[in-house]
Amino acid sequence: MKHSIKAAAASFVMTASATGLKAAGWTPPGPSNLMITSAAGGAAKPQARIIAENLEATLGWQCIPEQIPATTR
């Protein structure tokens, strides 16, 4: 029983590390939209702009903050 748990854990670690290495070089194919669903005039838009600037500075991804009106039911 102990051996099978160790084998399963080792298999999980190897799969997770291989997936992480494959995803490490991924970049979006074009600009990404940061969708803001909160009401206009709040603090969400400036925060989204800061996040977009940080993503562009650290990862080189172009992000465009976009205000999306929340749907009413």
Secondary structure, DSSP 8 states (H G I E B T S, - for coil): -HHHHHHHHHHHHHHHHHHHHHHTT---SS-EEEEE-S-TTSSHHHHHHHHHHHHHHHH---EEEEE------
